[in-house]
Amino acid sequence: MTDRLDEQPLAGVLKSIVEECPHPARLIELYYWSGEHELADVMRQYIALSPEVRAALHAFLMLVK
């Protein structure tokens, strides 16, 4: 029964996100990428970088693109 109670607030949050999303295509893309389990780890590590290191990494990735 606890799982069902936990699902109700989650369903409300998800409904809100979908209804209020100004960019539905990005939401669909996020859903698609959420299936890539390793991506969440990479994104957490990227977000933890300092702005300077993040900018340097971005510059490098654009250079090798």
C-alpha positions in Angstrom: 0.0 0.0 0.0 2.9 2.4 0.7 4.1 2.1 -2.9 0.7 3.2 -4.2 0.8 6.3 -1.9 4.3 7.1 -3.0 3.2 6.8 -6.7 0.3 9.4 -6.3 2.6 12.4 -5.5 5.1 11.3 -8.1 2.3 11.0 -10.7 1.2 14.6 -9.8 4.7 15.9 -10.2 5.2 14.2 -13.5 1.8 15.5 -14.7 2.8 19.0 -13.7 6.1 18.7 -15.5 4.5 17.5 -18.7 1.7 20.1 -18.7 4.0 23.0 -17.9 6.9 22.1 -20.1 7.6 25.0 -22.5 9.8 22.6 -24.7 8.0 19.3 -25.2 10.7 18.1 -27.6 13.4 18.5 -24.9 11.2 16.6 -22.5 10.9 13.7 -25.0 14.7 13.8 -25.5 15.3 13.8 -21.8 13.0 10.7 -21.5 15.0 9.0 -24.3 18.3 9.7 -22.7 17.1 8.6 -19.3 17.2 5.0 -20.7 21.0 5.4 -20.9 22.1 4.4 -17.4 25.7 5.5 -17.8 24.7 8.9 -19.0 23.3 9.9 -15.5 26.8 9.2 -14.0 28.5 11.2 -16.7 26.1 14.2 -16.2 26.5 14.1 -12.4 30.3 14.3 -12.9 30.0 17.0 -15.5 27.8 19.1 -13.3 30.2 18.7 -10.4 33.0 20.3 -12.4 33.9 23.9 -11.7 32.7 26.4 -14.3 36.3 26.9 -15.6 36.9 23.2 -16.1 33.5 22.8 -17.7 34.3 25.6 -20.1 37.7 24.0 -20.9 36.0 20.6 -21.5 33.4 22.2 -23.7 36.1 24.0 -25.8 38.0 20.7 -26.2 34.9 18.8 -27.3 34.0 21.5 -29.8 37.6 21.4 -31.1 37.5 17.6 -31.7 34.0 17.7 -33.0 
